[in-house]
Amino acid sequence: MLERIIIDKRIMHGKPVVKGTRVPVDIVVGSLAGSMTFEEVQDEYGIQLEDIRACLVYASQVVSEERVYAL
């Protein structure tokens, strides 16, 4: 799945994007969180279902690696 997500400093200033596009992972995840359906996201950004799933996997991995420290 993650071969569909790339990070390249020449594309969107190094933000993670769907490979072959300039669609950032955070936009895809945010669109889903904002109540767009998978089909609406596909149509809006011209990406495939597998790209959306890769964005969710990427976001899940980033969140799982986050460290939170109690103050």
Secondary structure, 3 states (H helix, E strand, C coil): CHHHEECCCCCHHHCCEECCCCCEHHHHHHHHHCCCCHHHHHHHHCCCHHHHHHHHHHHHHHHHHCCCCCC
